[in-house]
Amino acid sequence: MELAEAYFSIPDASRRPNSELYEWLKVKLMETGARGVVFHHYVWCDAWRAELARLKEWVGLPVLGLDSDGHSETSLARSQNRIRAFLEMLQ
């Protein structure tokens, strides 16, 4: 039950209105002292792709948007390089 409660309490982009997602995220970002956000979504997931622009406007931190098909090694290498560059920018 504890595991179910923990996972089902995390807001999702598919819920409407999804402002609960951003309220939850605001608390989590403050708790962790995050300096940036890595936002990964799969190319076939339109719900999350649509949230990237809103997240960039709302969060007030640098956001790295990564998309991938989840299968190709080229996509993995590209993502790794982009994350390294993002981390260098944050330092």
KARAJO-V611185 format. One record per residue. N is the residue number from 1. BURIAL is + if it has 9 or more other C-alpha atoms within 8 Angstrom, else -. D_CENTER is the distance of its C-alpha to the mean C-alpha in Angstrom with 1 decimal. Layout:
n:N burial:BURIAL d_center:D_CENTER
n:N burial:BURIAL d_center:D_CENTER
This chain:
n:1 burial:- d_center:26.1
n:2 burial:- d_center:24.1
n:3 burial:- d_center:21.5
n:4 burial:- d_center:21.4
n:5 burial:- d_center:21.2
n:6 burial:- d_center:18.3
n:7 burial:- d_center:16.1
n:8 burial:- d_center:17.5
n:9 burial:- d_center:16.9
n:10 burial:- d_center:13.1
n:11 burial:+ d_center:12.5
n:12 burial:- d_center:11.2
n:13 burial:+ d_center:10.7
n:14 burial:- d_center:14.0
n:15 burial:- d_center:16.0
n:16 burial:- d_center:18.0
n:17 burial:- d_center:18.0
n:18 burial:+ d_center:14.4
n:19 burial:- d_center:14.9
n:20 burial:- d_center:14.9
n:21 burial:+ d_center:11.1
n:22 burial:+ d_center:11.1
n:23 burial:- d_center:14.1
n:24 burial:+ d_center:12.7
n:25 burial:- d_center:9.6
n:26 burial:+ d_center:12.4
n:27 burial:- d_center:14.5
n:28 burial:- d_center:12.2
n:29 burial:+ d_center:11.5
n:30 burial:- d_center:15.2
n:31 burial:- d_center:16.2
n:32 burial:- d_center:14.6
n:33 burial:- d_center:15.6
n:34 burial:- d_center:12.4
n:35 burial:- d_center:13.3
n:36 burial:+ d_center:10.1
n:37 burial:+ d_center:6.3
n:38 burial:+ d_center:5.4
n:39 burial:+ d_center:3.0
n:40 burial:- d_center:5.5
n:41 burial:+ d_center:7.6
n:42 burial:+ d_center:11.3
n:43 burial:+ d_center:13.8
n:44 burial:- d_center:15.5
n:45 burial:- d_center:12.9
n:46 burial:- d_center:13.8
n:47 burial:- d_center:12.3
n:48 burial:+ d_center:8.6
n:49 burial:+ d_center:10.0
n:50 burial:- d_center:11.7
n:51 burial:+ d_center:8.9
n:52 burial:+ d_center:7.8
n:53 burial:- d_center:11.2
n:54 burial:- d_center:11.3
n:55 burial:- d_center:8.2
n:56 burial:+ d_center:10.0
n:57 burial:- d_center:13.2
n:58 burial:- d_center:12.4
n:59 burial:- d_center:10.7
n:60 burial:- d_center:13.5
n:61 burial:- d_center:11.9
n:62 burial:- d_center:11.5
n:63 burial:+ d_center:8.3
n:64 burial:+ d_center:8.4
n:65 burial:+ d_center:7.7
n:66 burial:+ d_center:8.8
n:67 burial:- d_center:10.6
n:68 burial:+ d_center:13.2
n:69 burial:+ d_center:15.9
n:70 burial:- d_center:15.5
n:71 burial:- d_center:19.1
n:72 burial:- d_center:20.5
n:73 burial:- d_center:21.2
n:74 burial:- d_center:20.9
n:75 burial:+ d_center:17.3
n:76 burial:+ d_center:16.8
n:77 burial:- d_center:18.9
n:78 burial:- d_center:17.2
n:79 burial:+ d_center:13.8
n:80 burial:- d_center:15.6
n:81 burial:- d_center:17.4
n:82 burial:- d_center:14.6
n:83 burial:+ d_center:12.9
n:84 burial:- d_center:16.4
n:85 burial:- d_center:17.0
n:86 burial:+ d_center:13.9
n:87 burial:- d_center:15.2
n:88 burial:- d_center:18.6
n:89 burial:- d_center:17.7
n:90 burial:- d_center:16.4
n:91 burial:- d_center:19.7
